[in-house]
């Protein structure tokens, strides 16, 4: 414990052990959320949404839920919870929405505005992790005390989330609900370019509020360190770091699931409604057939059932396309047609 009355020792300790680690953590979180935002929003708007537009029901249900999780669960609720005023500035559609955040000109108002603006980066994955803990108890743990255990904890927690998604009994409605939450909430779990521009402009304008909050948070870290009798305040960052990286990996997993679903929807292009239903029926039919067999698999049982059912779905969809899609012959180049017509006229004239 430092001697707080010795300013010559307290100032370097405060700067190097508290303020600097906190600043590095904040900058790292900002950069990681920028990466997460670019991947998630690009995947949704450029790859997933174009496929949802081809099915009005999925477009309305999944698209609206994805945008609502971004605007309401992210911006609006976090803004209201932290003291800002939030109101809808535009109607929610599967394409977009807009929430207007108004805050007081104060340090807390600045913090509330920043949290509300960045909320789509952490609020949806936080809800996913809470759903995992609630629906599947004893799934996650945040008890790391050093760097090696922190890395092991992040990997273990992520594998637990992946196991729920890929190695659960899909006849359990909780498993289906969790996979839907994972895919839909992750689709738009990121802040837009406009959001990051707001953060930069607000921080430049109210830099003194940002500095004050960093200093106050550093002092708070020292109080918590002393209260829990920790040898270093760095241990207080481990739960936050664990959540930060686990949330990022969880969002990436959800994005991968939504991209796989979009790829399947793209494979149905040109199918009639009846053929789409016939294709989709292959997955549950194969899954239930595998569950009621006595075969053993080298991979975990439910993971094997999932993979084999997806394989059956892909094969069946390909067979349907082969059987019912019209075959179009390749047309000859127009220049060739003109040359043949000219030759014919020459022959007739001759």
C-alpha positions, 0 to 999 in steps of 0.5 A: 500500500503506498503512503498517500501523504508522500506525494513523490511516491503517490503521483507516479503510483497514481499515474503508472498503476491506475491512470495509465492502465485505465487509459489503455483499457479505454482505448483498447475497448474503443478500438476493439468495438470499432473492429466489431462494428465494422464486421457486424454492420457490414455483414448485416447490411451488405450480405444478410439484409439483401437475402432477407429482402427476398422473403417478406416474413423473414425481412419483417421479423428478423430484420426488425428485431435486429434493428430494434436491438441496435436502436432500442436495446442499445442506444435508447435503454442505455441512454435512459438508464444512465440519465439521458433523454432518449426519443425515437427520431425515425420509424424502426424498419429492417433497414434503419432506425434513429434514436436521439440522445439529449444529455446535460452539459456535465461530466455525468451527462457526457459519460451517459451520452458516450455510453448510449452511443456505444451501447450497441457494441456491448448491450446486445452481447451482454444480453446474450451472455445473460441469456446463456447464464439464465437458460444454461446455469453454470455456463460462464465464470469470471474469476481470473486472477492473472493473465494466463488464467484470464486467457484460459477463462476467455477461451473456456467461456467462448467454448461454452457459448459455442457448445450451446449453439452447436452441441445442444439438443435442438428439440429443447426450445431454450436452445432454439431461443438462444441461437435466435438471440445469438444470431439476431442480436449479433447482426447489428451489435456495433456502432455506426460511423456516425456514432463514432463521429459523435464520440470524437466530436463530443470528446474534443468538445468536452475533453475536460469532462473526459479527463475528469472521469478518467481521474475519478475512475482511477481514484475509484480503482484505488479505493476498490483495490484497498477494499479488497486488499489486492496487491495491484489494481490491475486485478480489477481489470480482469473481469472487464477484459474477460467480458470485453473479449468474450462479447467480441467473440460471441458477436463474431460467432453470431455473425457467422451463424447469420451469414450461414443462414443468408447463404442458405437463403441465397441458395433458394433463389428462384425456388417457389414457396412450395420448393422452399418449404420442401427444402427447409423440411429436410433439416428437421426430418434429418435431425429427428431421424438421426436422434432416433438412431443408435449410431455412434459418432466420433464427434459429440452426439448433438454436434454430429446430428447438427452437421449431418442434418446440415449436410442433408439439407445442402444435398436435398436443396441441390437435388431440388434445384437440379430437378426443378430449376429450368435449364437455360442454354447458352446463347450465341454471341450476337456478332456470331448471329449477324455473321450467320445471317449475312452468310445466309443472305450471301448464299441466297443472293448467289 
